[in-house]
Amino acid sequence: MKTKTILISEDELKSQSLIELNVAAKGLRVIIKDVQHNQLRKILGNTLYGELLAKVDLSLLPDTDPNYLALSTEDLDFIQDYIQPFLIAASVADFIILNNYKLTNKGVLQLNDVQAQNVAIESLEHLKNYYDNKVQVSKADLVEYVSGLESTGNVDKPAQSTTSSATGLYIEPFDYSNYFNRDSRTKYL
């Protein structure tokens, strides 16, 4: 059985964010895998993403294996300084919404502890917006780093545009050169 490599552990996510230590690892693992596969892979491109996961997999083999390869300092810095901050911010942003609801055999439920108090939806949206902004900042740093790798020829260009937002929406860049045309009507966005 092939295991899916995740580039940050559930424990590391908890220690680097405001997610409490008592949160079940299963839910976090699902969120991390989803963010990594559906967001990070699109930013890095399939080639760089696959190569990086292969390097991480090889680095996890025992020293006695002839294929053992320690991660290079560059790869380790790339993971720790760019990938993990993005994974943390994006995972927390998803966790805010996904943790409030549980899918059970009785339907979608909102579970509460005896001592816990629900947060108003407006506060939850404010917190989600805060983390969405953190995602955008860490994503911009990651995209800038990957662009630097592309310009040096160290990696192929990602298969998908790196200008898409963390939510998966893509907006075509607008050509402003013909925005106003004296011979015709004014064009509006």
C-alpha positions in Angstrom: 0.0 0.0 0.0 1.4 3.4 -1.0 1.2 6.0 1.7 0.6 9.6 1.0 3.5 11.8 2.2 2.5 15.0 3.9 5.0 17.8 4.2 3.9 18.8 7.7 2.8 16.6 10.6 -0.4 17.1 12.6 1.7 17.8 15.7 3.8 20.4 13.9 0.6 22.0 12.6 -0.7 22.2 16.1 2.5 23.6 17.6 2.8 26.3 14.8 -0.8 27.4 15.0 -3.6 28.1 17.4 -5.1 24.7 16.9 -5.4 23.0 20.3 -3.3 19.9 21.1 -6.5 17.8 21.9 -7.8 18.1 18.3 -8.0 14.7 16.6 -5.1 14.0 14.3 -7.4 12.2 11.8 -9.3 15.4 10.9 -6.1 17.5 10.6 -4.5 14.8 8.4 -7.5 14.9 6.0 -7.3 18.7 5.8 -3.5 18.8 5.3 -3.7 16.2 2.5 -6.4 18.1 0.8 -4.6 21.4 1.0 -1.3 19.9 -0.1 -2.9 18.0 -3.0 -5.4 20.6 -4.2 -3.6 23.9 -3.5 0.1 23.3 -3.0 0.4 21.0 -6.0 -1.2 23.6 -8.3 1.2 26.3 -7.1 4.3 24.1 -7.5 3.2 22.3 -10.7 3.0 18.5 -11.0 6.7 18.1 -11.8 8.2 20.0 -8.9 5.6 18.7 -6.5 6.3 15.1 -7.5 10.0 15.5 -7.4 9.8 17.1 -3.9 7.6 14.3 -2.6 9.9 11.7 -4.1 12.9 13.3 -2.4 11.1 13.4 1.0 10.1 9.7 0.5 13.7 8.8 -0.2 15.0 10.7 2.8 12.7 8.7 5.0 14.3 5.4 4.1 16.7 3.8 6.6 20.4 4.6 6.2 21.1 1.0 5.2 19.0 1.4 2.0 21.2 2.1 -1.0 18.6 4.6 -2.3 18.8 6.6 0.9 19.2 10.3 0.2 19.2 13.0 2.8 17.3 16.1 1.8 19.5 18.9 0.6 19.7 22.0 2.7 18.0 23.9 -0.2 15.1 21.4 -0.2 14.8 21.5 3.6 14.8 25.3 3.6 12.2 25.3 0.8 9.9 23.0 2.8 10.4 24.8 6.2 10.5 28.4 5.0 7.9 28.4 2.2 5.8 25.2 2.0 5.1 24.7 5.7 4.0 28.3 6.4 1.6 28.0 3.4 0.3 24.6 4.6 -0.2 25.9 8.1 -2.2 29.0 7.0 -4.3 27.1 4.5 -4.9 24.2 6.8 -6.0 26.5 9.6 -8.3 28.4 7.2 -10.0 25.1 6.2 -10.0 23.8 9.8 -12.0 26.9 11.0 -15.0 25.9 8.9 -14.6 22.1 8.7 -14.1 21.6 12.5 -17.4 23.3 13.3 -19.4 20.6 11.5 -19.3 16.8 11.6 -20.7 14.5 9.0 -22.4 11.6 10.8 -24.9 8.9 10.1 -27.5 11.3 11.6 -26.6 14.1 9.1 -24.5 17.2 9.4 -24.1 18.1 13.0 -22.6 20.9 15.0 -21.1 19.3 18.1 -20.5 21.1 21.4 -18.7 20.4 24.6 -20.6 21.0 27.9 -18.2 23.9 28.7 -17.8 25.2 25.1 -19.7 28.0 23.7 -20.5 28.4 20.0 -19.0 31.4 18.2 -21.4 33.6 16.2 -21.2 33.1 12.5 -20.0 36.7 12.0 -17.0 36.1 14.3 -16.3 32.9 12.6 -16.3 34.6 9.2 -14.0 37.3 10.6 -11.5 34.7 11.8 -11.8 32.8 8.4 -11.0 36.1 6.6 -8.0 36.7 8.8 -6.6 33.3 8.0 -7.5 33.6 4.3 -5.3 36.7 4.3 -2.4 34.8 5.9 -2.9 32.1 3.2 -2.5 34.8 0.5 0.7 36.2 2.1 2.3 32.8 2.5 1.2 31.8 -1.0 2.7 35.0 -2.5 6.0 34.1 -0.8 5.9 30.6 -2.1 5.0 31.7 -5.6 7.9 34.2 -5.6 10.3 31.5 -4.5 9.1 29.0 -7.1 9.3 31.8 -9.8 13.0 32.3 -8.7 13.6 28.6 -9.3 11.9 28.8 -12.7 14.0 31.7 -13.8 17.2 29.9 -12.9 16.1 26.9 -14.8 16.0 24.6 -11.8 12.4 23.6 -12.3 9.8 23.5 -15.1 7.0 26.0 -15.0 4.0 24.8 -13.0 1.2 23.1 -15.1 -1.3 25.7 -13.8 -1.1 29.4 -13.2 0.4 30.4 -9.9 -1.7 33.5 -9.9 -4.8 31.7 -8.9 -6.2 32.4 -5.4 -6.1 29.8 -2.6 -9.8 29.1 -3.2 -9.1 27.8 -6.7 -10.6 30.7 -8.6 -8.6 32.0 -11.5 -9.1 35.4 -13.0 -7.5 36.1 -16.3 -5.2 39.1 -16.3 -6.9 42.1 -17.8 -5.3 43.9 -20.7 -5.6 47.6 -19.8 -3.9 48.8 -23.1 -7.3 49.2 -24.8 -9.3 49.9 -21.7 -10.3 53.3 -23.1 -10.7 53.7 -26.8 -11.4 57.1 -28.3 -13.1 55.7 -31.3 -15.6 53.6 -29.4 -17.5 53.4 -26.2 -15.9 53.3 -22.8 -15.3 49.8 -21.7 -16.2 48.7 -18.2 -14.9 45.9 -16.1 
